[in-house]
C-alpha cells in the first residue's frame, strides 16, 4: 500500500480483496475509500461466496467477459495494471491503464500473449471524486448481469460542476465499453436533472445495440443504461447534498430511494409446536420437534445418493445421444465413428428393441425408450453409447451422426396448439354445476379475461441417475433416483422382457424430487437397464445439469380464459373458464394435472354456477410432468386472478371480496364434495393477526407515497388444496414393522425419502 493506492496481486482471491478493502474503509478517511466502497458493493453481487473464495481479480480482467461485474468499475476508475514479460532471458515490466482502448475485442485486451498480469492498483480517491456502480440481473444474488455500469466523476472543488467523468458499461457490446462522447459534453456542466436528461439521450445514440445482439432484450438493455445512469446521478447527488455542496431539496424526497442498495436483512426463523406432556417417555418421539432423520448425514456429506455408490469392477458408463431438432424424421443414424473409439463397447437405439418393447410411459405407452423414426422434441433420447468412463461415453455420443428431415409445424406454445388444434384425444372435458347461461343473463356485471402461468424447472440438487447391476439367475438390480421405484421396476421388466420378480429397484434417498422424479426417471433408468442386461456388466449414468434440463419437462404452463358474473358488491354468481395445459410431446401425467387444476380453480370461493373446460395441448417440448401442487397452484392462480379482477371492477378491497365469496361449512363444490369442516375465515383472521397485516399495510402505503422509484406490496392468498388422489385406489399405503429380540425396531414403508422428511414422520407415527 502507498499513499496513492493499494496493490493486489493478480491471483489474490476476491474474498481476500473484499476483506482488506473493508478493513481500509474502516481505517481511512471516507473521501479516500470511495473506489474501495464501490468495489466492495459490486463484490457482494459477484457470484457466490464459494466462487469468491477461489476466483481472482486477475482472472476476471483477463477473461474479459462483456458482463463482468468488476471490469466496469476498474475501467471507469482507470485502474493501473502491472504487466511483466520474459523476452530473451530478460524480464521487463510495464504499466497498463484500464480505460479507452484496453479491451480490443471479445475477451481480448492490449496485454500481449507473452505477457502476464502481475497485479492491480486500487487508487485512493480525492475529496471531490465520487465513484458508484450498479448491476441489473434477474436475481439480486449469484446471477450474471444483464447490464451493469460504473461512473467515476471528479468535480470542481466544492461544486457540482463536472471536471472529469468516465462512464463504463457491461452488457452493451462485446466488451466493457466507455461513453467518451457523452462524458466529454458533461465536462464543465453542473450535474443536475437537466444534464441527466441530455445524458440519457446521448447514451441512447452512443451505445446502440443491434437487433441481433447476443442476449436479446435489446430495448430493455438500452433502457437499463438510462436507468443505471439515473441511479448513479441520485447516489452522487445524495452524497453532494450530505456534504453541503448542493441543497438537500435538489433531489425531491420521493426520488431519493431510487439509488439505495438493497440490504438483505438477517435471516430469522421460528417454529411452532405443541409441548408434550411431562409423563411422555423421552424415547417416545410422537409430537416432538424431531430433527430430520438424515440431517447430520446430509450436513456432513456422509449421506449416500445414487451416484455415490462405489464403482464396480467392469462397470460402464452410458452416454446419451439427444435430438437437436424439435420435430423431424430421422433419415440417418450412424454410430460407426463412435464405436471405433477404444473403450467404447456398444451403441443402443430403437433397433435393439421391438416396437412393443420400445413403447413405454407412466400411464399411456405413448413414449419411446429411443426415438423411432421421428423425434418430437429437442433433447429426446435417440440412442446411447456404453463406454469405459463418463468422458469417453459423452465424447462418443457426440460422434454419433444423426441426420434429419425437418417437419412442420413445430408447436411450442399453448396459443400455437390452439391455432393448430393440437390436443390429445378425448379432450376437451367439462365439469358443470348450475346454469352459467342463466346466471350471465341475470348478472349485474360480467367480465371476460385471461391469465397464464409459465413453466418452472424442478432444479433438484441431484440430477437423474441410475446404476444397473446384472445378478445371477438372470436378475437385474437397479439403484435409481426415482420417486416411483415400482414403476421403474415394471417398465424395466417390460423393456428387458424379464418377469417383474427378477427386477429389483432401490431408492434409498433422493437429492430432491419435487415431482420431477415421479415419472421421468425412466428416461435414464430404461437405457441403463437395457445396456446392463444386454452387456451383462454394471452400467451407470448420471445426467449433467444441462442434459437433465434438456431431457426432462417442467411444471405445466397453463392458459386460462374466463368469463365471470358478479354483483355490484363483488359477489360472484357464475364463472365459465377454459383451462389449457401444455403437456409437451407425450401425455405423461398431464391429464391428471389438468384435472386437479380444473378442480382447484375456484380455490376457497363459492361459485354457484360453474362451467370449467380442460384441454391437454400436445406440443414439441419435453414432456411436462408432476411438480409440487400437481396443477393445484395453476388452478388457484386463476381463481385469485378472477377475485382481483372483480375487486378492481367494483372498487372494493380484495380482502372484502374474498370474505364475501368464501365457502362456508356445508357448501358443495363444483365437483360435488361437501365441505364438512371449512374454518377459512378463522384461519384468515389468525394469519392477519399473527402477521400484523393491517399495521404493515399502513406502513407500505406510507412508504409508497414517499418513494417514487421504489415500491412495496403485500398479498394475502388463501388456499384450499385437496390432499387425496383423484383415483381412489391410490389412497392407500402399507408398512411393515419388525421388532427384534434386542428391542430394536425396523420400519419398512412404501414411500421414498426425497427430502420431505417422510422417514422422520414415519418414526413419529
Beta strands, then each sheet from edge to edge (+ up, - down):
strand 1: 5-9
strand 2: 80-87
strand 3: 90-97
strand 4: 103-105
strand 5: 108-109
strand 6: 115-123
strand 7: 129-137
strand 8: 145-155
strand 9: 162-170
strand 10: 177-178
strand 11: 316-322
strand 12: 328-334
strand 13: 344-348
strand 14: 359-360
strand 15: 367-368
strand 16: 374-375
strand 17: 381-387
strand 18: 401-406
strand 19: 429-433
strand 20: 445-453
strand 21: 465-471
strand 22: 475-480
strand 23: 503-506
strand 24: 539-542
strand 25: 558-566
strand 26: 572-584
strand 27: 609-618
strand 28: 735-739
strand 29: 745-749
sheet 1: 1+ 6- 2+ 3-
sheet 2: 4+ 5-
sheet 3: 7+ 8- 9+ 10-
sheet 4: 13+ 17- 11+ 24+ 21- 22+ 23+
sheet 5: 16+ 12- 18+
sheet 6: 14+ 15-
sheet 7: 19+ 27- 26- 25+ 20-
sheet 8: 28+ 29-
end
